[in-house]
């Protein structure tokens, strides 16, 4: 057991990746504070850990509430004596929109949870870690922090780039106190929520086209990286950003400009309440959704891989999921930069 006798706080641990991390940390011998905004979710995970012979408590706190976080740290110290490990996992997304249509409320909500929440959680534990001259802070980020999100909006991308910047700065700032700070960027991860929100056909398409190692990540894959960063093996590892993505960042990509233009055209048309002939003509020129036209576009240099089609669907395109899958199956277009096929 690599973490025996340690105490870890895991935020957003009521389900999904956070649940997997909390259970894995407990299996390695750590006491775990299962944080979640919903108490029911936290209690369910903490109870499962206890049934498996681990040590855990549930604690309800919002990562945007500074007072609530300080109370959580105090409760952790009262129960377990200290905090050795902080895993900042809590995060949210929002409805995909063009930046011109993002409200201040949407921007603030995502940045408050994804970036300010990390800041507040770190601030709550850092004095304690400095006093004991050791600690581990691990931030769950996203591949959006490495490039951008194809499925969300600018505020999500901004929050994740900010999270990586905060990780690097804290690693430098806290090094004198033997506190390491690292980040993990998960790739496509299969959780119960993912399974509920996607079709088997979509998941198979992602697996074949976007993941060189040939399968979706599981929460335990992310948890394995957490165990490493939290363990004594990583004493000299800080300021690092680790992609756990099955190789997704090794080179695939696509030109998203036609999709963005289409989204803007559709937004403008919808704002006027109807599609004019001009908009229909532009739509036909920018993205003819027939398999034949997309095949021609592939031959002409633009490779509209699955992200492009799915993004168009999310943005309000008239493409159905079935149509997008038909398009991809018919064209066989790859999302690589015309150099490699994953399928």
C-alpha positions, -999 to +999 in steps of 0.1 A: +000+000+000+017+031-012-004+056+007-008+039+040-013+064+068-018+093+044-050+114+043-065+126+010-092+151+001-108+143-033-132+169-046-161+161-069-158+125-058-195+115-058-193+098-092-173+093-123-136+099-123-137+114-088-153+083-075-127+061-091-099+082-077-114+081-041-117+044-042-082+038-056-066+061-031-084+042-003-072+008-017-037+021-013-042+027+024-051+064+026-079+079+047-102+096+022-124+126+025-150+122-002-161+157-012-191+164-033-217+191-038-244+165-032-242+147+001-260+116-012-233+110-038-204+115-013-220+092+013-226+065-012-189+065-022-177+068+014-199+039+024-185+017-005-150+024+007-158+015+042-175-017+031-143-027+013-123-022+045-111+014+038-113+046+058-135+074+045-159+102+055-183+121+033-182+159+033-206+182+014-190+214+002-191+236-028-156+243-042-166+279-048-174+284-011-142+295+007-157+292+042-171+257+034-137+245+022-120+258+053-146+240+074-139+208+054-102+210+060-108+216+097-131+185+098-104+165+081-078+175+106-102+167+135-109+132+121-076+122+106-050+146+120-038+163+088-041+166+050-013+150+029-030+149-005-054+172-023-070+160-055-088+189-073-113+169-094-145+189-093-153+206-126-182+215-149-191+222-185-218+242-201-240+245-232-218+249-262-220+285-276-200+308-297-181+334-276-204+362-289-233+344-273-217+334-240-234+352-211-214+366-182-233+342-160-222+312-180-186+325-182-185+332-144-201+298-135-175+277-154-145+298-144-157+299-107-158+261-105-130+250-128-104+277-119-114+296-089-125+264-072-090+250-076-075+282-062-098+281-032-091+244-024-054+249-027-055+280-005-074+260+021-048+233+025-015+250+017-009+265+052-013+231+067+010+215+042+036+242+046+035+237+084+043+200+080+068+207+052+053+182+028+022+178+006+008+166-027-016+186-048-029+170-080-052+189-103-075+170-127-075+191-159-084+183-195-070+179-229-088+212-235-060+227-214-035+214-239-053+227-270-090+235-269-124+218-265-142+207-296-174+200-277-177+229-253-171+267-254-144+292-249-149+296-212-142+259-207-110+261-227-100+292-208-106+276-174-085+246-183-056+266-196-058+286-165-057+255-144-024+243-160-009+278-155-019+277-118-004+242-115+029+254-129+030+285-107+022+267-075+048+240-082+075+267-083+060+287-054+057+257-030+089+238-039+108+252-008+081+235+014+084+201-003+049+204-017+046+190-052+019+202-076+011+183-108-018+180-132-034+152-151-053+156-184-077+127-190-087+118-225-121+102-234-131+084-202-159+059-200-180+066-169-217+056-162-227+092-171-208+089-204-225+057-212-259+072-205-252+102-228-237+084-258-246+056-282-225+024-285-219+034-322-205+068-312-182+053-285-170+028-311-163+056-336-143+075-310-123+044-300-114+036-336-107+070-349-094+091-320-076+067-296-044+051-309-043+026-280-077+014-291-100+018-260-116+045-239-099+054-206-114+041-174-115+060-141-089+035-128-065+047-156-067+082-142-065+069-107-033+051-114-016+084-123-030+099-091-014+071-070+020+078-087+019+115-081+007+111-045+033+084-037+069+087-025+080+076-060+072+111-072+092+130-046+112+147-073+083+152-097+065+186-097+051+211-122+043+183-146+012+179-168+005+142-177-019+133-205-037+100-198-055+097-231-046+065-249-024+085-273-050+110-284-026+139-283+000+122-305-011+141-336-047+139-346-065+171-354-088+188-379-094+222-394-124+234-375-129+267-394-156+255-417-176+242-387-172+275-369-183+294-400-214+271-402-222+276-366-220+314-370-242+313-401-268+291-383-267+314-352-273+345-374-302+328-392-318+316-360-315+351-345-337+364-374-362+336-368-360+320-402-335+308-429-333+330-459-322+319-493-289+336-487-283+315-455-294+283-472-271+290-501-242+297-477-250+266-457-249+245-489-215+260-498-199+257-464-212+223-453-232+201-477-240+173-454-243+146-480-217+118-478-208+125-514-200+162-507-180+154-476-161+128-495-152+155-521-142+179-493-119+152-479-103+148-513-099+185-515-078+188-484-103+194-456-108+164-434-141+167-415-136+139-390-160+129-363-153+159-341-164+182-369-197+164-375-205+160-338-196+196-332-220+207-359-247+186-343-241+201-309-242+236-324-277+231-338-270+218-372-298+199-388-276+167-390-290+139-369-268+115-350-277+088-375-267+110-404-234+119-389-226+083-383-236+075-419-214+103-432-184+090-412-190+054-422-194+063-459-164+086-462-139+068-440-123+102-433-096+102-406-091+130-382-054+127-385-036+154-405-038+132-436-008+112-424-022+083-405-053+061-402-063+047-368-088+023-382 
